[in-house]
Amino acid sequence: MKLKRLRLRNFRCFQAETAIEFDDITALIGKNDSGKSTIMEALDLFLNENNPDKDDASKGGDPKDLTLICEFSELPSEVVIDEDNPTQLSAEFLLNAEGNLEIHKTYSGQSPTPKCLSTEVFANHPSAEGVKDLLQLKNPDLKKRAKELGADLTGVDTKVNAQIRAAIRKHIGNLNIIPRKIPLNDDNGKKVWEGLQNDLPAFALFKSDRPSTDQDAEAQDPLKAAVKEAIKAKEQALQAITEYVRAEVVKIANSTVEKLREMDPSLASQLNPTFAAQKWETLFKTSISGDDDIPINKRGSGVRRLILLNFFRAKAEQLARNAGRSSAIYAIEEPETSQHPNNQRMLLRALSDLSSEAQVIISTHIPMLARALPDSSLRYIHIRDDKSREIMKGGSTTNEQFARSLGVLPDNTVKLFIAVEGGTDITFLQNIATALRNDGIEIPDLEKMELDGQVIFFPMSGSNLALWSSRLSALNRPEFHLCDRDVAPPERPKYQGYVDEVNGRAGCRARSTLKKEIENYLHKDAIIAAYQARQIDLPIVANFGPFDDVPREVARLVHGACADATDWNLLSDERREEKEKNAKHTLCAQGPKSMNRRLLNEIDPDGDLLQWFRDISDLLTQ
């Protein structure tokens, strides 16, 4: 599952119901005390089954209506909500009008020790008599209901609740489906909630104000878990050692008592040899030190925080694994805290890569982090005059406010701005530059130059183009812009007008790709290698054409490689788009790493890609 939307009501600064949508990676932007931490902590309460404290209810609001609502998409094909028997969310009428799983939790905010009062699913659900409460009924009650209604249970396994419910609904016929809440607090509803919880994302929150030493519980947990796993792997051998030590110690102790009995029988009779073995994991104290043997807690605050952040990532992965969850959400407050700009860039790249495997939520005050993400990933928390909040998504009408809030002034070391259409294009250019340099082609090392602050990348998709173009022109730095052609000749490239405009400015160059988009420059061998690293074999026998939709075609092949895959055309538009997005990310992150001079010459005989790097080299020497 993926988190689609959070709605808050009467929770801290969010008195009126406020909604925020989430992408694979989402950046929360806003002034101090605008509510960024509140959003993350609300998710922590909801997903980790915690309770608010006595001050969490909104002042001036209704504390009895402290409500958190989460909506989830990319739902599993089957769920287990009764014992061990699978069913479908759609078959149980547990989806809202958008086809999402929507769960409401209301807390007793008026209490000195608030607790969750109700957990409910809001869905298009039957309201007809006899069927509206089926999910609350246990097996004996379901069988009784079926008998009372005269439902035919021929061929139904009466041990399986889902089958009985389906038979009753079929018997009733007109279910009178309406949007309504289904309680999950009582009777069989608790079992339904327990089943749904198993498929919800695991959630881990890294707060900006947490301590930064390797002896903190957060840092120790992954290391202690590693010790336990290592001990478990050698459990038999260690048990043999324990028994050997026990036998030897008891043998010597018995011999000592016997010798003592020869000298003082009365004293010896009062002594009994005992042996208490300690747990093996208590014998190991773990920490991490540098090459110079300086422990973490003696390092600078930035280094301590960076290491602890990665401890957090390890713990979060362990959390998802131990909970048996298929998905995870990493929420990280102000990852730039105490970090040098180089580390900030590395960290953002790591988080962007991580977002292909799990959802990532960050809050930030740093322009570099915000501008390196697609505008669709940005969420600005606007405080109105009446102190209420509005969540504004990045786009043509809101980017100006983002820019005013964070600023866009570059670092002094910047030599070149590189503007591309999306974040995956940045990954592609950096990775293919590294691969081609390793094969002896002299082109700029874009990854190193970005880390050194000499190059700043901007994803400028769609309506974002005009805003950033006008802002960049005022910064008096060289610029290179790369746009997808999108359409085949003889049509003009989609952004040719924008390309011409940039080329009209001194010290700036812009190009449209000669192929459809950047993924069309990947050789089939590189694409195959990218997925073989994920144990997926793709049956690609020829290179894709210059105007094939490569992410879509690869997504279709990846989907077909699954043993239980349904027909691609039967998937919802949203599900297909999500799979195409995942394919795009993998293609740009992993595909370029297997490219070399020979493969590039085969897929790009016109030398279009190398011309981009010649332009970049020229601009860097201006």
ZIFENBEL-V279979 format. One record per pair of residues at least 24 apart in sequence whose ideal C-beta (glycine too) atoms are under 10 Angstrom apart, sorted by the first residue. I is the first residue (numbers start at 1). J is the second residue. If there is no record, write none. Layout:
BEGIN
I_J, I_J
END
This chain:
BEGIN
1_70, 1_72, 1_73, 1_74, 1_75, 1_76, 1_79, 1_100, 1_101, 1_196, 1_199, 1_200, 1_201, 1_325, 1_326, 1_327, 1_329, 1_359, 2_71, 2_72, 2_73, 2_74, 2_75, 2_100, 2_201, 2_327, 2_329, 2_358, 2_359, 2_578, 3_43, 3_46, 3_47, 3_70, 3_71, 3_72, 3_73, 3_74, 3_200, 3_201, 3_203, 3_327, 3_329, 3_359, 3_361, 4_70, 4_71, 4_72, 4_73, 4_74, 4_98, 4_100, 4_101, 4_102, 4_574, 5_69, 5_70, 5_71, 5_72, 5_73, 5_98, 5_100, 5_102, 6_39, 6_40, 6_42, 6_43, 6_46, 6_68, 6_69, 6_70, 6_71, 6_361, 6_391, 7_42, 7_67, 7_68, 7_69, 7_70, 7_71, 7_102, 7_104, 8_35, 8_38, 8_39, 8_42, 8_43, 8_46, 8_58, 8_66, 8_67, 8_68, 8_69, 8_389, 8_391, 9_58, 9_61, 9_62, 9_65, 9_66, 9_67, 9_68, 9_69, 9_104, 9_106, 10_56, 10_57, 10_58, 10_59, 10_60, 10_61, 10_62, 10_63, 10_64, 10_65, 10_66, 10_67, 10_68, 10_106, 10_107, 10_109, 11_35, 11_38, 11_39, 11_41, 11_42, 11_45, 11_52, 11_56, 11_57, 11_58, 11_61, 11_65, 11_66, 11_67, 11_68, 11_107, 11_109, 12_37, 12_38, 12_39, 12_41, 12_42, 12_52, 12_55, 12_56, 12_57, 12_58, 12_59, 12_61, 12_66, 13_38, 13_58, 13_59, 13_381, 13_383, 13_387, 13_388, 13_389, 14_38, 14_39, 14_42, 14_58, 14_61, 14_68, 14_381, 14_388, 14_389, 14_391, 15_57, 15_58, 15_59, 15_60, 15_61, 15_62, 15_65, 15_386, 15_387, 15_388, 15_389, 16_58, 16_61, 16_386, 16_388, 16_389, 16_390, 17_65, 17_67, 17_69, 18_381, 18_388, 18_389, 18_390, 18_391, 19_69, 19_71, 19_391, 20_361, 20_379, 20_381, 20_389, 20_391, 20_392, 20_393, 21_71, 21_376, 21_379, 21_391, 21_393, 22_70, 22_71, 22_73, 22_329, 22_359, 22_360, 22_361, 22_377, 22_379, 23_355, 23_359, 23_360, 23_361, 23_373, 23_374, 23_376, 23_377, 23_378, 23_379, 23_393, 23_581, 24_352, 24_354, 24_355, 24_356, 24_357, 24_358, 24_359, 24_360, 24_374, 24_377, 24_423, 24_578, 24_581, 24_582, 24_585, 25_330, 25_348, 25_351, 25_352, 25_353, 25_354, 25_355, 25_356, 25_358, 25_359, 25_360, 25_361, 25_362, 25_373, 25_374, 25_377, 25_423, 26_329, 26_331, 26_355, 26_359, 26_360, 26_361, 26_362, 26_363, 26_373, 26_376, 26_377, 26_378, 26_379, 26_393, 27_348, 27_351, 27_360, 27_361, 27_362, 27_363, 27_364, 27_366, 27_369, 27_370, 27_372, 27_373, 27_374, 27_377, 27_378, 27_379, 27_380, 27_394, 27_402, 28_331, 28_333, 28_334, 28_361, 28_362, 28_363, 28_364, 28_370, 28_378, 28_379, 28_380, 28_381, 28_391, 29_362, 29_363, 29_364, 29_365, 29_366, 29_367, 29_369, 29_370, 29_378, 29_379, 29_380, 29_381, 29_382, 29_392, 29_394, 29_401, 29_402, 29_405, 29_406, 30_363, 30_364, 30_365, 30_379, 30_380, 30_381, 30_382, 30_383, 30_389, 30_391, 30_392, 30_402, 30_405, 30_406, 31_365, 31_380, 31_381, 31_382, 31_383, 31_405, 32_365, 33_381, 33_383, 34_363, 34_380, 34_381, 34_382, 34_383, 34_389, 34_405, 35_363, 35_381, 35_383, 35_389, 35_391, 36_208, 36_333, 36_334, 36_361, 36_362, 36_363, 36_364, 36_365, 36_379, 36_381, 37_205, 37_207, 37_208, 37_209, 37_331, 37_333, 37_334, 37_363, 38_381, 38_389, 39_331, 39_361, 39_363, 39_379, 39_381, 39_389, 39_391, 40_203, 40_205, 40_206, 40_207, 40_208, 40_329, 40_331, 40_332, 40_333, 40_361, 40_362, 40_363, 41_205, 41_207, 41_331, 41_333, 42_68, 42_69, 42_70, 42_105, 43_68, 43_70, 43_201, 43_203, 43_205, 43_329, 43_331, 43_361, 44_203, 44_204, 44_205, 44_207, 44_329, 44_331, 45_105, 45_107, 45_114, 45_116, 45_203, 46_70, 46_103, 46_105, 46_116, 46_119, 46_200, 46_203, 47_197, 47_200, 47_201, 47_202, 47_203, 47_204, 47_205, 47_325, 47_329, 47_331, 48_202, 48_203, 48_204, 48_205, 48_319, 49_105, 49_116, 49_119, 49_197, 50_116, 51_107, 51_108, 51_111, 51_113, 51_114, 51_115, 51_116, 52_107, 52_108, 52_109, 52_111, 52_113, 52_114, 52_115, 52_116, 53_109, 53_112, 53_113, 53_114, 54_109, 54_110, 54_111, 54_112, 54_113, 54_114, 55_109, 55_114, 56_107, 56_109, 56_114, 57_107, 57_108, 57_109, 57_110, 57_111, 57_114, 58_109, 60_387, 61_109, 62_109, 62_110, 63_107, 63_108, 63_109, 63_110, 63_111, 63_114, 64_106, 64_107, 64_108, 64_109, 64_110, 64_111, 64_117, 65_106, 65_107, 65_109, 65_110, 66_105, 66_106, 66_107, 66_108, 66_109, 66_110, 66_111, 66_114, 66_116, 66_117, 67_104, 67_105, 67_106, 67_107, 67_109, 67_117, 67_118, 67_120, 68_103, 68_104, 68_105, 68_106, 68_107, 68_116, 69_102, 69_103, 69_104, 69_105, 69_106, 69_120, 69_122, 70_100, 70_101, 70_102, 70_103, 70_104, 70_105, 70_200, 70_201, 71_96, 71_98, 71_100, 71_101, 71_102, 71_103, 71_122, 72_100, 72_101, 72_102, 72_103, 72_196, 72_199, 72_200, 72_201, 72_327, 73_98, 73_99, 73_100, 73_101, 73_572, 73_574, 73_575, 73_578, 74_100, 74_326, 74_327, 74_574, 74_575, 74_578, 74_579, 75_99, 75_100, 75_101, 75_199, 75_575, 76_101, 76_198, 76_199, 76_326, 76_327, 77_564, 77_566, 78_199, 79_162, 79_192, 79_195, 79_196, 79_198, 79_199, 80_162, 80_191, 80_194, 80_195, 80_196, 80_198, 80_199, 81_135, 81_161, 81_162, 81_184, 81_188, 81_189, 81_191, 81_192, 81_193, 81_194, 81_195, 81_196, 81_198, 81_199, 82_135, 82_138, 82_139, 82_142, 82_159, 82_160, 82_161, 82_162, 82_163, 82_164, 82_165, 82_188, 82_191, 82_192, 82_195, 83_139, 83_159, 83_160, 83_161, 83_162, 83_191, 83_195, 84_160, 85_157, 85_159, 85_160, 85_161, 85_162, 85_163, 86_160, 86_162, 86_195, 87_160, 87_161, 87_162, 87_163, 87_165, 87_166, 87_195, 88_162, 89_121, 89_123, 89_196, 89_199, 90_123, 90_124, 91_162, 91_165, 91_166, 91_169, 92_121, 92_123, 92_125, 92_134, 92_135, 92_161, 92_162, 92_165, 92_166, 92_169, 92_182, 92_192, 93_121, 93_123, 93_124, 93_125, 93_126, 93_131, 93_132, 93_134, 93_135, 93_165, 93_169, 93_175, 93_177, 93_180, 93_182, 94_121, 94_122, 94_123, 94_124, 94_125, 94_135, 94_182, 94_192, 94_196, 95_121, 95_122, 95_123, 95_124, 95_125, 96_121, 96_122, 96_123, 96_124, 96_125, 96_179, 97_122, 97_123, 97_124, 97_179, 98_574, 99_124, 99_572, 99_574, 99_575, 100_574, 101_196, 101_199, 101_200, 102_179, 102_181, 103_184, 103_193, 103_196, 103_197, 103_200, 104_181, 104_183, 104_184, 105_184, 116_185, 117_185, 118_181, 118_183, 118_184, 118_185, 118_186, 119_182, 119_183, 119_184, 119_185, 119_189, 119_190, 119_192, 119_193, 119_196, 119_197, 120_180, 120_181, 120_182, 120_183, 120_184, 120_185, 120_189, 120_193, 121_180, 121_181, 121_182, 121_183, 121_184, 121_189, 121_192, 121_193, 121_196, 122_179, 122_180, 122_181, 122_182, 123_177, 123_178, 123_179, 123_180, 123_181, 123_182, 124_177, 124_178, 124_179, 124_180, 125_175, 125_176, 125_177, 125_178, 125_179, 125_180, 125_181, 125_182, 126_165, 126_168, 126_169, 126_172, 126_174, 126_175, 126_176, 126_177, 126_178, 126_180, 126_182, 127_175, 127_176, 127_177, 127_178, 127_179, 127_180, 128_169, 128_172, 128_173, 128_174, 128_175, 128_176, 128_177, 128_178, 129_172, 129_176, 130_168, 130_169, 130_171, 130_172, 130_175, 131_165, 131_168, 131_169, 131_171, 131_172, 131_173, 131_174, 131_175, 131_176, 132_172, 132_175, 132_176, 132_178, 132_180, 132_182, 133_182, 133_183, 133_187, 133_188, 133_189, 134_161, 134_162, 134_164, 134_165, 134_166, 134_168, 134_169, 134_172, 134_182, 134_188, 135_161, 135_165, 135_182, 135_183, 135_184, 135_187, 135_188, 135_189, 135_191, 135_192, 136_182, 136_183, 136_184, 136_185, 136_186, 136_187, 136_188, 136_189, 136_190, 136_191, 136_192, 137_161, 137_164, 137_165, 137_168, 137_187, 137_188, 137_189, 138_187, 138_188, 138_191, 139_164, 139_188, 141_187, 141_188, 142_167, 142_168, 142_188, 146_171, 161_188, 161_191, 161_192, 197_323, 197_325, 198_323, 198_324, 198_325, 198_326, 199_324, 199_325, 199_326, 199_327, 200_323, 200_325, 200_326, 200_327, 200_329, 201_320, 201_323, 201_325, 201_326, 201_327, 201_328, 201_329, 201_330, 201_358, 201_359, 202_316, 202_317, 202_318, 202_319, 202_320, 202_321, 202_322, 202_323, 202_324, 202_325, 202_326, 202_327, 202_328, 202_329, 202_330, 202_358, 203_316, 203_319, 203_320, 203_323, 203_325, 203_327, 203_328, 203_329, 203_330, 203_331, 203_359, 203_361, 204_312, 204_313, 204_315, 204_316, 204_317, 204_318, 204_319, 204_320, 204_328, 204_329, 204_330, 204_331, 204_332, 204_358, 205_312, 205_316, 205_329, 205_330, 205_331, 205_332, 205_333, 205_361, 206_305, 206_308, 206_309, 206_311, 206_312, 206_313, 206_315, 206_316, 206_330, 206_331, 206_332, 206_333, 206_334, 206_335, 206_362, 207_312, 207_331, 207_332, 207_333, 207_334, 208_305, 208_332, 208_333, 208_334, 208_335, 208_336, 208_337, 208_338, 208_363, 209_333, 209_334, 209_337, 210_305, 210_308, 210_309, 210_312, 210_333, 211_297, 211_304, 211_305, 211_308, 212_296, 212_297, 212_299, 212_300, 212_301, 212_302, 212_303, 212_304, 212_305, 212_306, 212_307, 212_308, 212_309, 212_337, 212_338, 213_287, 213_295, 213_296, 213_297, 213_298, 213_299, 213_304, 213_307, 213_308, 214_286, 214_287, 214_288, 214_289, 214_295, 214_296, 214_297, 214_299, 214_304, 214_307, 214_308, 214_311, 215_285, 215_286, 215_287, 215_295, 215_296, 215_297, 216_296, 216_297, 216_304, 216_308, 216_311, 217_315, 218_308, 218_311, 218_312, 218_315, 219_286, 219_287, 219_288, 219_296, 219_297, 219_304, 219_307, 219_308, 219_309, 219_310, 219_311, 219_312, 219_314, 219_315, 220_285, 220_286, 220_287, 220_311, 220_315, 221_311, 221_312, 221_314, 221_315, 221_318, 221_319, 222_286, 222_310, 222_311, 222_312, 222_313, 222_314, 222_315, 222_316, 222_317, 222_318, 223_284, 223_285, 223_286, 223_287, 223_288, 223_311, 223_314, 223_315, 224_281, 224_284, 224_285, 224_286, 225_281, 225_314, 225_315, 225_318, 225_321, 225_322, 226_284, 226_286, 226_314, 226_318, 227_280, 227_281, 227_282, 227_283, 227_284, 227_285, 227_286, 228_279, 228_280, 228_281, 228_284, 229_318, 230_280, 230_281, 230_284, 231_279, 231_280, 231_281, 231_283, 231_284, 232_280, 232_281, 234_280, 235_280, 238_277, 238_280, 239_277, 239_280, 241_277, 241_280, 242_275, 242_277, 242_278, 242_280, 243_277, 245_275, 245_277, 246_275, 246_276, 246_277, 247_275, 248_275, 249_273, 249_274, 249_275, 249_277, 250_274, 250_275, 300_338, 300_340, 301_337, 301_338, 301_339, 302_336, 302_337, 302_338, 302_339, 302_340, 302_343, 303_338, 303_339, 303_340, 303_343, 304_338, 305_334, 305_335, 305_336, 305_337, 305_338, 305_339, 305_343, 306_335, 306_337, 306_338, 306_339, 306_340, 306_343, 306_346, 306_347, 309_335, 309_337, 309_339, 309_343, 309_347, 309_350, 309_351, 310_347, 310_350, 313_350, 313_351, 313_354, 313_358, 316_354, 316_358, 317_354, 317_357, 317_358, 320_357, 320_358, 327_357, 327_358, 327_359, 328_354, 328_357, 328_358, 328_359, 328_360, 329_358, 329_359, 329_360, 329_361, 330_354, 330_355, 330_357, 330_358, 330_359, 330_360, 330_361, 330_362, 331_359, 331_360, 331_361, 331_362, 331_363, 332_360, 332_361, 332_362, 332_363, 332_364, 333_361, 333_362, 333_363, 333_364, 334_362, 334_363, 334_364, 334_365, 334_366, 334_369, 335_360, 335_362, 335_363, 335_364, 335_366, 335_369, 336_362, 336_363, 336_364, 336_365, 336_366, 336_368, 336_369, 337_364, 337_365, 337_366, 339_366, 340_451, 340_453, 341_366, 341_368, 341_411, 341_413, 341_451, 341_452, 341_453, 342_450, 342_451, 342_452, 342_453, 343_451, 344_368, 344_369, 344_372, 344_451, 345_369, 345_372, 345_447, 345_450, 345_451, 345_452, 345_453, 345_456, 345_457, 346_447, 346_450, 346_451, 348_372, 348_373, 348_423, 349_423, 349_426, 349_427, 349_430, 349_447, 349_450, 349_451, 349_589, 352_377, 352_423, 352_424, 352_426, 352_427, 352_585, 352_589, 353_427, 353_585, 353_589, 353_590, 355_423, 355_585, 356_424, 356_581, 356_582, 356_584, 356_585, 356_586, 356_588, 356_589, 356_590, 357_582, 357_585, 364_406, 365_405, 365_406, 365_407, 366_406, 366_407, 367_402, 367_403, 367_405, 367_406, 367_407, 367_408, 367_409, 367_410, 367_411, 367_456, 368_406, 368_408, 368_410, 368_411, 368_453, 368_456, 368_457, 369_406, 370_394, 370_402, 370_403, 370_405, 370_406, 370_407, 370_408, 371_399, 371_402, 371_403, 371_406, 371_407, 371_408, 371_410, 371_456, 371_457, 371_458, 371_459, 371_460, 371_464, 371_468, 371_471, 372_423, 372_426, 372_450, 372_456, 372_457, 372_458, 372_459, 373_422, 373_423, 373_459, 374_421, 374_422, 374_423, 374_424, 374_459, 374_460, 374_461, 374_462, 374_464, 375_399, 375_402, 375_459, 375_460, 375_461, 375_462, 375_463, 375_464, 375_467, 375_468, 376_422, 376_423, 376_459, 376_461, 376_462, 376_464, 377_423, 377_459, 378_402, 378_406, 378_464, 380_404, 380_405, 380_406, 381_405, 394_461, 394_463, 394_464, 395_462, 395_463, 395_464, 395_467, 396_462, 396_463, 396_464, 396_465, 396_466, 396_467, 397_463, 398_467, 399_463, 399_464, 399_466, 399_467, 399_468, 399_471, 400_467, 400_471, 402_467, 403_467, 403_468, 403_471, 408_456, 408_458, 408_467, 408_468, 408_471, 408_472, 408_474, 408_475, 409_471, 409_475, 410_453, 410_456, 410_472, 410_475, 410_476, 410_477, 411_452, 411_453, 411_454, 411_456, 412_453, 413_449, 413_452, 413_453, 413_454, 413_455, 413_456, 414_449, 414_453, 414_454, 414_455, 414_456, 414_475, 414_477, 414_478, 415_444, 415_449, 415_452, 415_453, 415_454, 415_455, 415_456, 415_477, 415_478, 415_619, 415_620, 415_621, 415_622, 416_444, 416_446, 416_449, 416_454, 416_455, 416_456, 416_457, 416_477, 416_478, 416_479, 416_480, 416_507, 416_616, 416_617, 416_619, 416_620, 416_622, 417_455, 417_456, 417_457, 417_458, 417_460, 417_468, 417_472, 417_475, 417_477, 417_478, 417_479, 417_480, 417_481, 417_508, 417_619, 418_444, 418_446, 418_449, 418_450, 418_455, 418_456, 418_457, 418_458, 418_478, 418_479, 418_480, 418_481, 418_482, 418_612, 418_616, 418_619, 419_456, 419_457, 419_458, 419_459, 419_460, 419_464, 419_465, 419_468, 419_469, 419_472, 419_479, 419_480, 419_481, 419_482, 419_483, 419_498, 419_502, 419_508, 419_510, 420_457, 420_458, 420_459, 420_460, 420_461, 420_480, 420_481, 420_482, 420_483, 420_484, 420_518, 421_459, 421_460, 421_461, 421_462, 421_464, 421_465, 421_481, 421_482, 421_483, 421_484, 421_486, 421_494, 421_495, 421_513, 421_517, 421_518, 422_459, 422_460, 422_461, 422_462, 422_464, 422_484, 422_517, 422_518, 422_584, 422_588, 423_457, 423_459, 423_461, 423_584, 423_585, 423_588, 424_459, 424_517, 424_518, 424_519, 424_551, 424_581, 424_584, 424_585, 424_586, 424_587, 424_588, 424_589, 425_457, 425_459, 425_460, 425_461, 425_482, 425_483, 425_484, 425_513, 425_517, 425_518, 425_519, 425_584, 425_588, 426_450, 426_457, 426_458, 426_459, 426_588, 427_457, 427_518, 427_584, 427_585, 427_587, 427_588, 427_589, 427_590, 427_591, 427_592, 428_517, 428_518, 428_519, 428_521, 428_522, 428_584, 428_587, 428_588, 428_589, 428_591, 428_592, 428_595, 428_609, 429_455, 429_457, 429_482, 429_518, 429_588, 429_592, 429_609, 429_612, 429_613, 429_616, 430_455, 430_457, 430_588, 430_589, 430_592, 431_588, 431_589, 431_590, 431_591, 431_592, 431_593, 431_594, 431_595, 432_518, 432_521, 432_522, 432_526, 432_588, 432_591, 432_592, 432_593, 432_594, 432_595, 432_600, 432_609, 432_612, 432_613, 433_592, 433_612, 433_613, 433_616, 434_592, 434_593, 434_595, 435_526, 435_591, 435_592, 435_593, 435_594, 435_595, 435_596, 435_597, 435_599, 435_600, 436_592, 436_595, 436_596, 436_597, 436_599, 436_600, 436_609, 436_610, 436_613, 437_613, 438_593, 438_595, 438_596, 439_595, 439_596, 439_597, 439_598, 439_599, 439_600, 440_596, 440_597, 441_596, 441_597, 441_600, 441_610, 441_613, 442_613, 442_617, 443_609, 443_610, 443_612, 443_613, 443_614, 443_616, 443_617, 444_613, 444_614, 444_616, 444_617, 444_619, 444_620, 446_613, 446_616, 449_616, 449_620, 454_620, 455_480, 455_616, 455_620, 460_495, 460_498, 462_495, 465_495, 465_498, 465_501, 465_502, 466_498, 466_501, 469_498, 469_501, 469_502, 469_505, 469_508, 469_510, 472_502, 472_505, 472_508, 473_501, 473_502, 473_505, 473_506, 473_507, 473_508, 476_506, 476_507, 477_507, 477_508, 477_619, 477_622, 478_505, 478_506, 478_507, 478_508, 478_509, 478_616, 478_618, 478_619, 478_620, 478_621, 478_622, 479_505, 479_507, 479_508, 479_509, 479_510, 479_619, 480_508, 480_509, 480_510, 480_511, 480_612, 480_613, 480_615, 480_616, 480_617, 480_618, 480_619, 480_620, 481_508, 481_509, 481_510, 481_511, 481_512, 481_615, 482_509, 482_510, 482_511, 482_512, 482_513, 482_518, 482_612, 482_615, 482_616, 483_510, 483_511, 483_512, 483_513, 483_517, 484_512, 484_513, 484_515, 484_516, 484_517, 484_518, 484_519, 484_520, 485_511, 485_512, 485_513, 485_514, 485_515, 485_516, 485_517, 485_520, 485_546, 485_547, 486_512, 486_513, 486_515, 486_516, 486_517, 486_547, 487_512, 487_516, 487_547, 488_515, 488_516, 488_545, 488_546, 488_547, 489_514, 489_546, 489_547, 506_622, 507_619, 507_622, 508_619, 509_612, 509_615, 509_616, 509_618, 509_619, 510_615, 511_608, 511_611, 511_612, 511_615, 512_608, 513_546, 513_608, 513_609, 513_612, 514_546, 514_604, 514_606, 514_607, 514_608, 514_609, 514_611, 515_544, 515_545, 515_546, 515_547, 515_548, 515_550, 515_603, 515_604, 515_606, 515_608, 515_609, 516_544, 516_545, 516_546, 516_547, 516_548, 516_549, 516_550, 517_547, 517_548, 517_549, 517_550, 517_551, 517_584, 518_550, 518_584, 518_587, 518_588, 518_592, 518_609, 518_612, 519_544, 519_548, 519_549, 519_550, 519_551, 519_552, 519_553, 519_554, 519_583, 519_584, 519_587, 519_588, 519_591, 519_592, 520_544, 520_545, 520_546, 520_547, 520_548, 520_549, 520_550, 520_551, 520_603, 520_604, 520_608, 521_546, 521_550, 521_591, 521_592, 521_595, 521_599, 521_600, 521_603, 521_604, 521_608, 521_609, 521_612, 522_550, 522_554, 522_587, 522_588, 522_590, 522_591, 522_592, 522_594, 522_595, 522_599, 522_600, 522_603, 522_604, 523_591, 523_594, 523_595, 523_596, 523_598, 523_599, 523_600, 523_601, 523_602, 523_603, 523_604, 524_599, 524_602, 524_603, 525_591, 525_594, 525_595, 525_596, 525_598, 525_599, 525_602, 525_603, 526_587, 526_590, 526_591, 526_592, 526_593, 526_594, 526_595, 526_596, 526_599, 526_600, 526_603, 527_553, 527_554, 527_557, 527_583, 527_586, 527_587, 527_590, 527_591, 527_594, 528_591, 528_594, 529_590, 529_591, 529_593, 529_594, 529_595, 530_554, 530_583, 530_586, 530_587, 530_588, 530_589, 530_590, 530_591, 530_592, 530_593, 530_594, 531_557, 531_558, 531_561, 531_583, 531_586, 531_587, 531_590, 531_591, 532_590, 532_594, 533_586, 533_590, 533_593, 533_594, 534_558, 534_586, 534_590, 535_561, 536_561, 536_562, 536_586, 537_561, 543_599, 543_602, 543_603, 544_603, 546_603, 546_604, 546_606, 546_608, 549_580, 550_580, 550_583, 550_584, 550_587, 550_591, 551_579, 551_580, 551_581, 551_582, 551_583, 551_584, 551_585, 551_586, 551_587, 551_588, 552_576, 552_577, 552_579, 552_580, 552_583, 552_584, 553_580, 553_583, 554_579, 554_580, 554_582, 554_583, 554_584, 554_586, 554_587, 554_591, 555_579, 555_580, 555_581, 555_582, 555_583, 555_584, 555_586, 555_587, 556_580, 556_583, 557_583, 558_582, 558_583, 558_586, 559_583
END
